[in-house]
Amino acid sequence: MASGQQKAQQNLEAFEVWKETLTDDDFRQIIFRGQLNRNEVAKGIGCGKSALSQNPALKNSLKDLEDKLRNRGVLPPLTGTAKRNTDKPKVYDNTMNRKLLDSKHVSVLEAENIELQAKVKELEKRLERFGELSETLSEMGLMPR
């Protein structure tokens, strides 16, 4: 069984071979959110997706490839924010899921509220009509008061 360092070197070599076999059109096919799709890259070199971020040599080689592709116009250029935050880890927002659930719940409640308001207006119109009818029948003496 290969050690971690040997496996890392094998992954790097597989990446180098893989990237040489693809054309610019092939790279365009695997663009996702302005960069190469990490799942597709991992499949192409036959390693786990985690190797792309945990293997420093592989990570640097992938970054260099993406920079070259940006210079050739295959990948879109990085935005100013992306350039400043390339080495910073993303901040995890544990409230995001709750906000999404709350947003969905609010939209369901708003729809239900609109539906109920329409139903109340309809019932008020009926009540008004039947109130007038009841008053008329009482005046005619057809109904006990």
Residue, then its C-alpha position, 0 to 999 in steps of 0.5 A: m500500500a502506498s504511503g500518503q506522500q506517494k499517493a499525493q505524488q501519484n495524484l499530482e502526476a495523474f493531474e499533470v497527464w490529465k491536463e495535457t490531454l484536454t483542449d480549451d473546449d474540454f475545459r470549457q465543458i467543466i466550468f462551474r461558477g467561474q472555475l473548473n468543476r472540482n468533482e470533474v477534475a477529481k474524476g478525471i485524475g482518479c482521486g477524491k475531491s478532497a485531494l484537490s484541497q489537501n495536497p498542496a502541490l496538487k492545489n498549486s498546480l490546479k491554481d496555476l492551470e486556472d490562472k493560465l486558462r484565465n489568461r487565455g480567456v477560457l475561464p472568466p477573470l476573477t472579481g476584485t473580491a475573489k482576488r482578495n479572498t483567494d487564500k481566506p477560508k469561507v466563513y460558515d453562516n450557521t443561520m443561513n439554513r434557518k433563514l431559508l426555512d423561515s423565508k419559505h414558511v413566511s411565503v406559505l403563510e402569506a399565501e394562506n393569509i391572502e386566501l383567507q382574506a378573500k374568503v372573509k370578504e366573500l362571506e361578509k358579502r353573503l352575510e350582508r345579503f342574507g341580513e337584508l333578506s332576513e330584515t325584509l322577511s321580518e318586516m313582512g311578518l313572515m318570520p318571528r322576530 
